[in-house]
Amino acid sequence: MELTGWLGFGFIQLFYIPQIIRTLRTRDVSGLSLFSWVVLWLGLLGYLVYSYWRRDPVFMAGNAIGLLQTSFQLGLIWRYRS
Protein backbone atom coordinates (compact mmCIF):
# COMPACT_ATOMS: atom_id res chain seq x y z
CA MET A 1 0.00 0.00 0.00
CA GLU A 2 2.87 2.37 0.71
CA LEU A 3 4.05 1.97 -2.90
CA THR A 4 0.65 3.27 -4.02
CA GLY A 5 1.20 6.31 -1.81
CA TRP A 6 4.61 6.98 -3.33
CA LEU A 7 3.18 6.64 -6.85
CA GLY A 8 0.43 9.09 -5.98
CA PHE A 9 3.06 11.44 -4.54
CA GLY A 10 4.97 11.32 -7.84
CA PHE A 11 1.90 12.02 -9.95
CA ILE A 12 0.84 14.94 -7.75
CA GLN A 13 4.29 16.51 -8.04
CA LEU A 14 4.07 16.27 -11.84
CA PHE A 15 1.05 18.58 -11.64
CA TYR A 16 3.25 21.60 -10.91
CA ILE A 17 5.84 21.19 -13.65
CA PRO A 18 3.85 22.34 -16.73
CA GLN A 19 2.54 25.44 -14.95
CA ILE A 20 5.95 26.44 -13.61
CA ILE A 21 7.61 25.91 -17.01
CA ARG A 22 4.87 27.91 -18.77
CA THR A 23 5.18 30.74 -16.27
CA LEU A 24 8.96 30.86 -16.59
CA ARG A 25 8.80 30.86 -20.40
CA THR A 26 6.00 33.38 -20.90
CA ARG A 27 6.21 35.45 -17.69
CA ASP A 28 2.43 35.65 -18.06
CA VAL A 29 0.47 35.13 -14.85
CA SER A 30 -2.67 36.99 -15.90
CA GLY A 31 -4.78 33.83 -15.86
CA LEU A 32 -3.58 32.63 -12.47
CA SER A 33 -5.47 33.35 -9.26
CA LEU A 34 -3.16 34.56 -6.50
CA PHE A 35 -5.87 33.80 -3.94
CA SER A 36 -6.16 30.17 -5.10
CA TRP A 37 -2.42 29.59 -4.90
CA VAL A 38 -2.30 31.12 -1.41
CA VAL A 39 -5.16 28.86 -0.28
CA LEU A 40 -3.32 25.84 -1.76
CA TRP A 41 -0.15 26.88 0.11
CA LEU A 42 -2.04 27.17 3.40
CA GLY A 43 -3.70 23.79 2.83
CA LEU A 44 -0.39 22.11 2.10
CA LEU A 45 1.13 23.67 5.21
CA GLY A 46 -1.73 22.31 7.31
CA TYR A 47 -1.36 18.86 5.76
CA LEU A 48 2.41 18.96 6.34
CA VAL A 49 1.94 19.71 10.04
CA TYR A 50 -0.66 16.97 10.32
CA SER A 51 1.42 14.40 8.43
CA TYR A 52 4.42 15.21 10.65
CA TRP A 53 2.25 14.68 13.72
CA ARG A 54 1.12 11.32 12.25
CA ARG A 55 4.73 10.42 11.32
CA ASP A 56 3.70 9.50 7.77
CA PRO A 57 6.74 9.74 5.46
CA VAL A 58 4.77 9.63 2.20
CA PHE A 59 2.55 12.54 3.14
CA MET A 60 5.40 14.47 4.78
CA ALA A 61 7.45 14.23 1.58
CA GLY A 62 4.52 15.01 -0.69
CA ASN A 63 3.33 18.00 1.28
CA ALA A 64 6.82 19.38 1.86
CA ILE A 65 7.72 19.24 -1.83
CA GLY A 66 4.27 20.49 -2.83
CA LEU A 67 4.73 23.40 -0.44
CA LEU A 68 8.08 24.23 -2.04
CA GLN A 69 6.67 24.07 -5.56
CA THR A 70 3.65 26.15 -4.58
CA SER A 71 5.96 28.69 -2.92
CA PHE A 72 8.00 28.90 -6.12
CA GLN A 73 4.87 29.44 -8.22
CA LEU A 74 3.63 32.10 -5.78
CA GLY A 75 6.99 33.85 -6.10
CA LEU A 76 6.63 33.85 -9.87
CA ILE A 77 3.08 35.22 -9.65
CA TRP A 78 4.20 38.06 -7.38
CA ARG A 79 7.24 38.79 -9.55
CA TYR A 80 5.42 38.88 -12.90
CA ARG A 81 2.14 40.41 -11.72
CA SER A 82 1.68 43.82 -13.35
N, CA, C and O atoms as a CHARMM CRD file, in Angstrom:
* protein
*
  328
    1    1 MET  N      0.81300  -1.19200   0.00000 PROA 1      0.00000
    2    1 MET  CA     0.00000   0.00000   0.00000 PROA 1      0.00000
    3    1 MET  C      0.86500   1.27000   0.00000 PROA 1      0.00000
    4    1 MET  O      0.50000   2.28400  -0.59400 PROA 1      0.00000
    5    2 GLU  N      2.00700   1.19200   0.67100 PROA 2      0.00000
    6    2 GLU  CA     2.87400   2.36600   0.70600 PROA 2      0.00000
    7    2 GLU  C      3.38200   2.72700  -0.69100 PROA 2      0.00000
    8    2 GLU  O      3.55500   3.90500  -1.00300 PROA 2      0.00000
    9    3 LEU  N      3.62100   1.72100  -1.52700 PROA 3      0.00000
   10    3 LEU  CA     4.04700   1.97500  -2.90400 PROA 3      0.00000
   11    3 LEU  C      2.99800   2.79600  -3.64800 PROA 3      0.00000
   12    3 LEU  O      3.33600   3.69000  -4.42400 PROA 3      0.00000
   13    4 THR  N      1.73900   2.49300  -3.40900 PROA 4      0.00000
   14    4 THR  CA     0.65200   3.26900  -4.02300 PROA 4      0.00000
   15    4 THR  C      0.72600   4.72600  -3.58500 PROA 4      0.00000
   16    4 THR  O      0.50700   5.63300  -4.38700 PROA 4      0.00000
   17    5 GLY  N      1.03400   4.94600  -2.31800 PROA 5      0.00000
   18    5 GLY  CA     1.19600   6.31400  -1.81200 PROA 5      0.00000
   19    5 GLY  C      2.33600   7.04300  -2.49300 PROA 5      0.00000
   20    5 GLY  O      2.20200   8.21100  -2.85900 PROA 5      0.00000
   21    6 TRP  N      3.46800   6.35300  -2.66500 PROA 6      0.00000
   22    6 TRP  CA     4.60900   6.98300  -3.33500 PROA 6      0.00000
   23    6 TRP  C      4.31400   7.26500  -4.80500 PROA 6      0.00000
   24    6 TRP  O      4.75800   8.28100  -5.34100 PROA 6      0.00000
   25    7 LEU  N      3.57500   6.38100  -5.45700 PROA 7      0.00000
   26    7 LEU  CA     3.18200   6.63600  -6.84700 PROA 7      0.00000
   27    7 LEU  C      2.26600   7.85600  -6.93000 PROA 7      0.00000
   28    7 LEU  O      2.43200   8.71000  -7.80100 PROA 7      0.00000
   29    8 GLY  N      1.31200   7.92700  -6.02700 PROA 8      0.00000
   30    8 GLY  CA     0.42800   9.08900  -5.97600 PROA 8      0.00000
   31    8 GLY  C      1.21400  10.36800  -5.72600 PROA 8      0.00000
   32    8 GLY  O      0.94600  11.39900  -6.34400 PROA 8      0.00000
   33    9 PHE  N      2.17900  10.30100  -4.82700 PROA 9      0.00000
   34    9 PHE  CA     3.05500  11.43900  -4.54200 PROA 9      0.00000
   35    9 PHE  C      3.75300  11.90100  -5.82000 PROA 9      0.00000
   36    9 PHE  O      3.81400  13.09900  -6.09600 PROA 9      0.00000
   37   10 GLY  N      4.26900  10.96900  -6.58600 PROA 10     0.00000
   38   10 GLY  CA     4.96600  11.31600  -7.83800 PROA 10     0.00000
   39   10 GLY  C      4.04300  11.98100  -8.83900 PROA 10     0.00000
   40   10 GLY  O      4.41000  12.97800  -9.46100 PROA 10     0.00000
   41   11 PHE  N      2.84400  11.43300  -8.99900 PROA 11     0.00000
   42   11 PHE  CA     1.89600  12.02000  -9.94500 PROA 11     0.00000
   43   11 PHE  C      1.46600  13.42000  -9.51900 PROA 11     0.00000
   44   11 PHE  O      1.33700  14.31400 -10.35500 PROA 11     0.00000
   45   12 ILE  N      1.24800  13.60800  -8.23600 PROA 12     0.00000
   46   12 ILE  CA     0.83700  14.93700  -7.74800 PROA 12     0.00000
   47   12 ILE  C      1.94700  15.95800  -8.01000 PROA 12     0.00000
   48   12 ILE  O      1.66100  17.09700  -8.37800 PROA 12     0.00000
   49   13 GLN  N      3.19300  15.56700  -7.82600 PROA 13     0.00000
   50   13 GLN  CA     4.29300  16.50700  -8.03900 PROA 13     0.00000
   51   13 GLN  C      4.42200  16.88100  -9.51900 PROA 13     0.00000
   52   13 GLN  O      4.86100  17.98300  -9.84700 PROA 13     0.00000
   53   14 LEU  N      4.04100  15.96600 -10.40500 PROA 14     0.00000
   54   14 LEU  CA     4.06800  16.26600 -11.83600 PROA 14     0.00000
   55   14 LEU  C      3.08500  17.37100 -12.20700 PROA 14     0.00000
   56   14 LEU  O      3.26100  18.04500 -13.22200 PROA 14     0.00000
   57   15 PHE  N      2.06200  17.55500 -11.39800 PROA 15     0.00000
   58   15 PHE  CA     1.05100  18.58100 -11.63900 PROA 15     0.00000
   59   15 PHE  C      1.67600  19.97000 -11.76400 PROA 15     0.00000
   60   15 PHE  O      1.23800  20.77200 -12.58900 PROA 15     0.00000
   61   16 TYR  N      2.67500  20.25700 -10.96700 PROA 16     0.00000
   62   16 TYR  CA     3.24800  21.59500 -10.90600 PROA 16     0.00000
   63   16 TYR  C      4.13500  21.92800 -12.10200 PROA 16     0.00000
   64   16 TYR  O      4.21600  23.08800 -12.50400 PROA 16     0.00000
   65   17 ILE  N      4.78500  20.94600 -12.66200 PROA 17     0.00000
   66   17 ILE  CA     5.83900  21.18600 -13.65200 PROA 17     0.00000
   67   17 ILE  C      5.36200  21.96100 -14.88000 PROA 17     0.00000
   68   17 ILE  O      6.01100  22.94200 -15.24300 PROA 17     0.00000
   69   18 PRO  N      4.26200  21.57700 -15.54400 PROA 18     0.00000
   70   18 PRO  CA     3.85400  22.33700 -16.73200 PROA 18     0.00000
   71   18 PRO  C      3.52800  23.80500 -16.42600 PROA 18     0.00000
   72   18 PRO  O      3.85400  24.69000 -17.21700 PROA 18     0.00000
   73   19 GLN  N      2.89100  24.06100 -15.28800 PROA 19     0.00000
   74   19 GLN  CA     2.53700  25.43600 -14.94600 PROA 19     0.00000
   75   19 GLN  C      3.78000  26.27700 -14.65600 PROA 19     0.00000
   76   19 GLN  O      3.87200  27.42600 -15.08700 PROA 19     0.00000
   77   20 ILE  N      4.72100  25.70900 -13.93300 PROA 20     0.00000
   78   20 ILE  CA     5.94800  26.44100 -13.61300 PROA 20     0.00000
   79   20 ILE  C      6.74300  26.70600 -14.88500 PROA 20     0.00000
   80   20 ILE  O      7.24300  27.81400 -15.07400 PROA 20     0.00000
   81   21 ILE  N      6.86900  25.71600 -15.75800 PROA 21     0.00000
   82   21 ILE  CA     7.60500  25.91200 -17.01400 PROA 21     0.00000
   83   21 ILE  C      6.93400  26.98200 -17.86700 PROA 21     0.00000
   84   21 ILE  O      7.60300  27.85700 -18.41500 PROA 21     0.00000
   85   22 ARG  N      5.59900  26.90700 -17.97700 PROA 22     0.00000
   86   22 ARG  CA     4.87100  27.90600 -18.77100 PROA 22     0.00000
   87   22 ARG  C      5.07000  29.31100 -18.20400 PROA 22     0.00000
   88   22 ARG  O      5.27800  30.26500 -18.95500 PROA 22     0.00000
   89   23 THR  N      5.00800  29.43300 -16.89200 PROA 23     0.00000
   90   23 THR  CA     5.17900  30.74500 -16.26700 PROA 23     0.00000
   91   23 THR  C      6.59300  31.27600 -16.48900 PROA 23     0.00000
   92   23 THR  O      6.77200  32.46200 -16.76800 PROA 23     0.00000
   93   24 LEU  N      7.58300  30.42000 -16.36800 PROA 24     0.00000
   94   24 LEU  CA     8.96300  30.85700 -16.58800 PROA 24     0.00000
   95   24 LEU  C      9.19800  31.27300 -18.03900 PROA 24     0.00000
   96   24 LEU  O      9.90800  32.24500 -18.29900 PROA 24     0.00000
   97   25 ARG  N      8.60300  30.54100 -18.98400 PROA 25     0.00000
   98   25 ARG  CA     8.79600  30.85500 -20.40400 PROA 25     0.00000
   99   25 ARG  C      8.07300  32.13100 -20.82300 PROA 25     0.00000
  100   25 ARG  O      8.64600  32.97400 -21.51300 PROA 25     0.00000
  101   26 THR  N      6.81900  32.27300 -20.40600 PROA 26     0.00000
  102   26 THR  CA     5.99800  33.38300 -20.89800 PROA 26     0.00000
  103   26 THR  C      5.99000  34.59900 -19.98300 PROA 26     0.00000
  104   26 THR  O      5.70200  35.71100 -20.42500 PROA 26     0.00000
  105   27 ARG  N      6.30200  34.39100 -18.72000 PROA 27     0.00000
  106   27 ARG  CA     6.20500  35.44500 -17.69400 PROA 27     0.00000
  107   27 ARG  C      4.80100  36.02200 -17.61700 PROA 27     0.00000
  108   27 ARG  O      4.60300  37.15100 -17.16900 PROA 27     0.00000
  109   28 ASP  N      3.82900  35.23300 -18.05900 PROA 28     0.00000
  110   28 ASP  CA     2.42900  35.65400 -18.06000 PROA 28     0.00000
  111   28 ASP  C      1.69700  34.93500 -16.93200 PROA 28     0.00000
  112   28 ASP  O      1.57600  33.71000 -16.93800 PROA 28     0.00000
  113   29 VAL  N      1.21800  35.69900 -15.98000 PROA 29     0.00000
  114   29 VAL  CA     0.47100  35.13000 -14.85300 PROA 29     0.00000
  115   29 VAL  C     -0.94200  35.70100 -14.79700 PROA 29     0.00000
  116   29 VAL  O     -1.62700  35.59000 -13.78000 PROA 29     0.00000
  117   30 SER  N     -1.36900  36.31200 -15.89700 PROA 30     0.00000
  118   30 SER  CA    -2.67200  36.99000 -15.89900 PROA 30     0.00000
  119   30 SER  C     -3.83200  36.02400 -15.67200 PROA 30     0.00000
  120   30 SER  O     -4.86400  36.43400 -15.14300 PROA 30     0.00000
  121   31 GLY  N     -3.69900  34.78000 -16.04700 PROA 31     0.00000
  122   31 GLY  CA    -4.78100  33.82900 -15.86300 PROA 31     0.00000
  123   31 GLY  C     -4.71600  33.05800 -14.55800 PROA 31     0.00000
  124   31 GLY  O     -5.55000  32.18500 -14.31600 PROA 31     0.00000
  125   32 LEU  N     -3.74500  33.36300 -13.71700 PROA 32     0.00000
  126   32 LEU  CA    -3.58300  32.63300 -12.46600 PROA 32     0.00000
  127   32 LEU  C     -4.17400  33.41800 -11.30200 PROA 32     0.00000
  128   32 LEU  O     -4.00200  34.63300 -11.21000 PROA 32     0.00000
  129   33 SER  N     -4.85700  32.72700 -10.43100 PROA 33     0.00000
  130   33 SER  CA    -5.46900  33.34500  -9.25800 PROA 33     0.00000
  131   33 SER  C     -4.49100  33.30400  -8.08900 PROA 33     0.00000
  132   33 SER  O     -4.14700  32.22900  -7.59600 PROA 33     0.00000
  133   34 LEU  N     -4.04700  34.47000  -7.65100 PROA 34     0.00000
  134   34 LEU  CA    -3.15600  34.55600  -6.49900 PROA 34     0.00000
  135   34 LEU  C     -3.84200  33.96900  -5.26500 PROA 34     0.00000
  136   34 LEU  O     -3.22200  33.23300  -4.49800 PROA 34     0.00000
  137   35 PHE  N     -5.11300  34.29300  -5.07900 PROA 35     0.00000
  138   35 PHE  CA    -5.87000  33.79500  -3.93600 PROA 35     0.00000
  139   35 PHE  C     -5.87500  32.26100  -3.90500 PROA 35     0.00000
  140   35 PHE  O     -5.65800  31.65900  -2.85300 PROA 35     0.00000
  141   36 SER  N     -6.11900  31.64100  -5.04500 PROA 36     0.00000
  142   36 SER  CA    -6.16200  30.17100  -5.09800 PROA 36     0.00000
  143   36 SER  C     -4.82000  29.55200  -4.73000 PROA 36     0.00000
  144   36 SER  O     -4.77400  28.55400  -4.01000 PROA 36     0.00000
  145   37 TRP  N     -3.74400  30.12900  -5.21100 PROA 37     0.00000
  146   37 TRP  CA    -2.42200  29.58900  -4.89700 PROA 37     0.00000
  147   37 TRP  C     -2.07900  29.79300  -3.43200 PROA 37     0.00000
  148   37 TRP  O     -1.40800  28.95200  -2.83400 PROA 37     0.00000
  149   38 VAL  N     -2.52800  30.89800  -2.84100 PROA 38     0.00000
  150   38 VAL  CA    -2.29900  31.12400  -1.40600 PROA 38     0.00000
  151   38 VAL  C     -3.09500  30.10700  -0.59000 PROA 38     0.00000
  152   38 VAL  O     -2.58000  29.55600   0.38300 PROA 38     0.00000
  153   39 VAL  N     -4.33900  29.85500  -0.97700 PROA 39     0.00000
  154   39 VAL  CA    -5.15800  28.86100  -0.27700 PROA 39     0.00000
  155   39 VAL  C     -4.51800  27.47300  -0.39900 PROA 39     0.00000
  156   39 VAL  O     -4.47800  26.72900   0.58100 PROA 39     0.00000
  157   40 LEU  N     -4.02200  27.11700  -1.57900 PROA 40     0.00000
  158   40 LEU  CA    -3.32400  25.84300  -1.76300 PROA 40     0.00000
  159   40 LEU  C     -2.11400  25.76400  -0.83900 PROA 40     0.00000
  160   40 LEU  O     -1.88400  24.72900  -0.21200 PROA 40     0.00000
  161   41 TRP  N     -1.33700  26.84500  -0.74600 PROA 41     0.00000
  162   41 TRP  CA    -0.15100  26.88300   0.10700 PROA 41     0.00000
  163   41 TRP  C     -0.53100  26.65500   1.56900 PROA 41     0.00000
  164   41 TRP  O      0.12100  25.88800   2.27600 PROA 41     0.00000
  165   42 LEU  N     -1.59000  27.32800   2.01100 PROA 42     0.00000
  166   42 LEU  CA    -2.04200  27.16500   3.39800 PROA 42     0.00000
  167   42 LEU  C     -2.52800  25.73800   3.65600 PROA 42     0.00000
  168   42 LEU  O     -2.25600  25.16800   4.71300 PROA 42     0.00000
  169   43 GLY  N     -3.24100  25.16700   2.69700 PROA 43     0.00000
  170   43 GLY  CA    -3.70200  23.79000   2.83400 PROA 43     0.00000
  171   43 GLY  C     -2.55300  22.80600   2.92200 PROA 43     0.00000
  172   43 GLY  O     -2.57000  21.89300   3.74800 PROA 43     0.00000
  173   44 LEU  N     -1.55400  22.99000   2.07000 PROA 44     0.00000
  174   44 LEU  CA    -0.38800  22.10700   2.10400 PROA 44     0.00000
  175   44 LEU  C      0.37800  22.24800   3.41500 PROA 44     0.00000
  176   44 LEU  O      0.87400  21.25900   3.95500 PROA 44     0.00000
  177   45 LEU  N      0.47500  23.45700   3.92000 PROA 45     0.00000
  178   45 LEU  CA     1.13400  23.67200   5.21300 PROA 45     0.00000
  179   45 LEU  C      0.39200  22.92700   6.31500 PROA 45     0.00000
  180   45 LEU  O      1.01000  22.26900   7.15200 PROA 45     0.00000
  181   46 GLY  N     -0.93600  23.03000   6.31300 PROA 46     0.00000
  182   46 GLY  CA    -1.72800  22.31300   7.30800 PROA 46     0.00000
  183   46 GLY  C     -1.54600  20.80800   7.19600 PROA 46     0.00000
  184   46 GLY  O     -1.38000  20.12200   8.20500 PROA 46     0.00000
  185   47 TYR  N     -1.57700  20.29100   5.97000 PROA 47     0.00000
  186   47 TYR  CA    -1.35800  18.85900   5.75600 PROA 47     0.00000
  187   47 TYR  C      0.04700  18.43700   6.18200 PROA 47     0.00000
  188   47 TYR  O      0.22800  17.34500   6.72000 PROA 47     0.00000
  189   48 LEU  N      1.03900  19.29100   5.94500 PROA 48     0.00000
  190   48 LEU  CA     2.40900  18.95800   6.33700 PROA 48     0.00000
  191   48 LEU  C      2.51100  18.83600   7.85400 PROA 48     0.00000
  192   48 LEU  O      3.11900  17.89400   8.36100 PROA 48     0.00000
  193   49 VAL  N      1.92600  19.77500   8.57400 PROA 49     0.00000
  194   49 VAL  CA     1.94500  19.71300  10.03600 PROA 49     0.00000
  195   49 VAL  C      1.24200  18.44500  10.51600 PROA 49     0.00000
  196   49 VAL  O      1.74300  17.74200  11.39400 PROA 49     0.00000
  197   50 TYR  N      0.09300  18.16500   9.93900 PROA 50     0.00000
  198   50 TYR  CA    -0.66400  16.97200  10.32200 PROA 50     0.00000
  199   50 TYR  C      0.09900  15.68700   9.99700 PROA 50     0.00000
  200   50 TYR  O      0.14300  14.76900  10.81600 PROA 50     0.00000
  201   51 SER  N      0.69800  15.61700   8.81100 PROA 51     0.00000
  202   51 SER  CA     1.41900  14.40000   8.43000 PROA 51     0.00000
  203   51 SER  C      2.67000  14.21700   9.28400 PROA 51     0.00000
  204   51 SER  O      3.08100  13.08400   9.53500 PROA 51     0.00000
  205   52 TYR  N      3.28100  15.31000   9.73400 PROA 52     0.00000
  206   52 TYR  CA     4.41800  15.20700  10.64600 PROA 52     0.00000
  207   52 TYR  C      3.94700  14.65300  11.99000 PROA 52     0.00000
  208   52 TYR  O      4.60200  13.79200  12.57700 PROA 52     0.00000
  209   53 TRP  N      2.81200  15.14900  12.46900 PROA 53     0.00000
  210   53 TRP  CA     2.25100  14.67700  13.71700 PROA 53     0.00000
  211   53 TRP  C      1.92300  13.18900  13.63700 PROA 53     0.00000
  212   53 TRP  O      2.08700  12.46200  14.61700 PROA 53     0.00000
  213   54 ARG  N      1.45600  12.73200  12.46400 PROA 54     0.00000
  214   54 ARG  CA     1.12000  11.32100  12.24900 PROA 54     0.00000
  215   54 ARG  C      2.35400  10.47000  11.93400 PROA 54     0.00000
  216   54 ARG  O      2.27000   9.24200  11.92200 PROA 54     0.00000
  217   55 ARG  N      3.48900  11.11000  11.68000 PROA 55     0.00000
  218   55 ARG  CA     4.73300  10.42200  11.31900 PROA 55     0.00000
  219   55 ARG  C      4.55800   9.59100  10.04500 PROA 55     0.00000
  220   55 ARG  O      4.96300   8.43000   9.98800 PROA 55     0.00000
  221   56 ASP  N      3.95400  10.19800   9.03500 PROA 56     0.00000
  222   56 ASP  CA     3.69500   9.50100   7.76700 PROA 56     0.00000
  223   56 ASP  C      4.66700  10.02600   6.71600 PROA 56     0.00000
  224   56 ASP  O      4.48700  11.13800   6.22000 PROA 56     0.00000
  225   57 PRO  N      5.70000   9.24600   6.36400 PROA 57     0.00000
  226   57 PRO  CA     6.74100   9.74200   5.46000 PROA 57     0.00000
  227   57 PRO  C      6.24200  10.08300   4.05900 PROA 57     0.00000
  228   57 PRO  O      6.73800  11.02800   3.44500 PROA 57     0.00000
  229   58 VAL  N      5.27800   9.33700   3.54700 PROA 58     0.00000
  230   58 VAL  CA     4.77100   9.62600   2.19900 PROA 58     0.00000
  231   58 VAL  C      4.11700  10.99900   2.17700 PROA 58     0.00000
  232   58 VAL  O      4.40600  11.81000   1.29700 PROA 58     0.00000
  233   59 PHE  N      3.24600  11.26200   3.12800 PROA 59     0.00000
  234   59 PHE  CA     2.54900  12.54200   3.13800 PROA 59     0.00000
  235   59 PHE  C      3.46500  13.69200   3.56700 PROA 59     0.00000
  236   59 PHE  O      3.28800  14.82300   3.11400 PROA 59     0.00000
  237   60 MET  N      4.43400  13.41400   4.42800 PROA 60     0.00000
  238   60 MET  CA     5.39900  14.46600   4.78200 PROA 60     0.00000
  239   60 MET  C      6.18000  14.88800   3.54200 PROA 60     0.00000
  240   60 MET  O      6.32900  16.08100   3.27700 PROA 60     0.00000
  241   61 ALA  N      6.67800  13.91800   2.78500 PROA 61     0.00000
  242   61 ALA  CA     7.44700  14.23300   1.57700 PROA 61     0.00000
  243   61 ALA  C      6.58300  14.94800   0.55500 PROA 61     0.00000
  244   61 ALA  O      6.98600  15.96900  -0.00200 PROA 61     0.00000
  245   62 GLY  N      5.39700  14.41300   0.30900 PROA 62     0.00000
  246   62 GLY  CA     4.52000  15.01100  -0.69200 PROA 62     0.00000
  247   62 GLY  C      4.12000  16.42900  -0.35300 PROA 62     0.00000
  248   62 GLY  O      4.13900  17.30900  -1.21400 PROA 62     0.00000
  249   63 ASN  N      3.75900  16.65400   0.89500 PROA 63     0.00000
  250   63 ASN  CA     3.32600  17.99500   1.28200 PROA 63     0.00000
  251   63 ASN  C      4.48600  18.97100   1.36700 PROA 63     0.00000
  252   63 ASN  O      4.32800  20.14800   1.04200 PROA 63     0.00000
  253   64 ALA  N      5.65700  18.49700   1.80100 PROA 64     0.00000
  254   64 ALA  CA     6.82500  19.38400   1.86100 PROA 64     0.00000
  255   64 ALA  C      7.24500  19.82700   0.46200 PROA 64     0.00000
  256   64 ALA  O      7.49800  21.01000   0.23400 PROA 64     0.00000
  257   65 ILE  N      7.31900  18.89100  -0.46300 PROA 65     0.00000
  258   65 ILE  CA     7.72200  19.24400  -1.82700 PROA 65     0.00000
  259   65 ILE  C      6.63200  20.05700  -2.51300 PROA 65     0.00000
  260   65 ILE  O      6.92600  21.00600  -3.24000 PROA 65     0.00000
  261   66 GLY  N      5.37700  19.68800  -2.28400 PROA 66     0.00000
  262   66 GLY  CA     4.27400  20.48700  -2.82500 PROA 66     0.00000
  263   66 GLY  C      4.30000  21.91000  -2.30300 PROA 66     0.00000
  264   66 GLY  O      4.02400  22.85500  -3.04200 PROA 66     0.00000
  265   67 LEU  N      4.63200  22.06400  -1.02900 PROA 67     0.00000
  266   67 LEU  CA     4.73200  23.40100  -0.43600 PROA 67     0.00000
  267   67 LEU  C      5.85700  24.20200  -1.09100 PROA 67     0.00000
  268   67 LEU  O      5.70500  25.39600  -1.34800 PROA 67     0.00000
  269   68 LEU  N      6.97200  23.55000  -1.35700 PROA 68     0.00000
  270   68 LEU  CA     8.08400  24.23100  -2.04000 PROA 68     0.00000
  271   68 LEU  C      7.69600  24.64700  -3.45900 PROA 68     0.00000
  272   68 LEU  O      7.97400  25.77000  -3.88000 PROA 68     0.00000
  273   69 GLN  N      7.05900  23.74600  -4.18600 PROA 69     0.00000
  274   69 GLN  CA     6.66900  24.06800  -5.55600 PROA 69     0.00000
  275   69 GLN  C      5.60500  25.16500  -5.58400 PROA 69     0.00000
  276   69 GLN  O      5.63700  26.04300  -6.44600 PROA 69     0.00000
  277   70 THR  N      4.67500  25.11500  -4.65200 PROA 70     0.00000
  278   70 THR  CA     3.65100  26.15500  -4.57800 PROA 70     0.00000
  279   70 THR  C      4.28700  27.49100  -4.20000 PROA 70     0.00000
  280   70 THR  O      3.90300  28.53300  -4.73000 PROA 70     0.00000
  281   71 SER  N      5.24900  27.46500  -3.29500 PROA 71     0.00000
  282   71 SER  CA     5.96100  28.69100  -2.91700 PROA 71     0.00000
  283   71 SER  C      6.68100  29.28500  -4.11900 PROA 71     0.00000
  284   71 SER  O      6.66900  30.50000  -4.31800 PROA 71     0.00000
  285   72 PHE  N      7.30800  28.42800  -4.91900 PROA 72     0.00000
  286   72 PHE  CA     8.00300  28.89900  -6.11900 PROA 72     0.00000
  287   72 PHE  C      7.02400  29.54800  -7.08700 PROA 72     0.00000
  288   72 PHE  O      7.28800  30.62800  -7.61600 PROA 72     0.00000
  289   73 GLN  N      5.88300  28.88100  -7.31800 PROA 73     0.00000
  290   73 GLN  CA     4.87300  29.44300  -8.22400 PROA 73     0.00000
  291   73 GLN  C      4.32500  30.76000  -7.67800 PROA 73     0.00000
  292   73 GLN  O      4.11300  31.70200  -8.44200 PROA 73     0.00000
  293   74 LEU  N      4.09500  30.83800  -6.37800 PROA 74     0.00000
  294   74 LEU  CA     3.63200  32.09500  -5.78300 PROA 74     0.00000
  295   74 LEU  C      4.65700  33.20700  -5.98900 PROA 74     0.00000
  296   74 LEU  O      4.29600  34.34900  -6.27200 PROA 74     0.00000
  297   75 GLY  N      5.92900  32.86900  -5.84500 PROA 75     0.00000
  298   75 GLY  CA     6.99100  33.84800  -6.09600 PROA 75     0.00000
  299   75 GLY  C      6.95100  34.35700  -7.52800 PROA 75     0.00000
  300   75 GLY  O      7.12800  35.54900  -7.78000 PROA 75     0.00000
  301   76 LEU  N      6.71700  33.44400  -8.46200 PROA 76     0.00000
  302   76 LEU  CA     6.62700  33.84800  -9.87200 PROA 76     0.00000
  303   76 LEU  C      5.40000  34.74400 -10.10400 PROA 76     0.00000
  304   76 LEU  O      5.47100  35.72800 -10.84100 PROA 76     0.00000
  305   77 ILE  N      4.28800  34.39400  -9.47400 PROA 77     0.00000
  306   77 ILE  CA     3.08000  35.22100  -9.64500 PROA 77     0.00000
  307   77 ILE  C      3.34000  36.61300  -9.11400 PROA 77     0.00000
  308   77 ILE  O      3.01000  37.59300  -9.78200 PROA 77     0.00000
  309   78 TRP  N      3.92300  36.73000  -7.92900 PROA 78     0.00000
  310   78 TRP  CA     4.19700  38.06300  -7.38200 PROA 78     0.00000
  311   78 TRP  C      5.20200  38.82800  -8.22800 PROA 78     0.00000
  312   78 TRP  O      5.07500  40.03900  -8.41000 PROA 78     0.00000
  313   79 ARG  N      6.21000  38.11200  -8.74900 PROA 79     0.00000
  314   79 ARG  CA     7.24400  38.78800  -9.54900 PROA 79     0.00000
  315   79 ARG  C      6.70300  39.31000 -10.86400 PROA 79     0.00000
  316   79 ARG  O      7.02300  40.43000 -11.26200 PROA 79     0.00000
  317   80 TYR  N      5.87700  38.50600 -11.55700 PROA 80     0.00000
  318   80 TYR  CA     5.42200  38.87600 -12.89700 PROA 80     0.00000
  319   80 TYR  C      4.06800  39.58100 -12.91100 PROA 80     0.00000
  320   80 TYR  O      3.59800  39.98900 -13.97400 PROA 80     0.00000
  321   81 ARG  N      3.44400  39.72700 -11.76700 PROA 81     0.00000
  322   81 ARG  CA     2.13900  40.41100 -11.71700 PROA 81     0.00000
  323   81 ARG  C      2.34500  41.88200 -12.06000 PROA 81     0.00000
  324   81 ARG  O      3.23700  42.53400 -11.51700 PROA 81     0.00000
  325   82 SER  N      1.51100  42.40500 -12.97000 PROA 82     0.00000
  326   82 SER  CA     1.67700  43.82000 -13.35000 PROA 82     0.00000
  327   82 SER  C      0.62100  44.70000 -12.76000 PROA 82     0.00000
  328   82 SER  O      0.62700  45.91000 -12.98800 PROA 82     0.00000
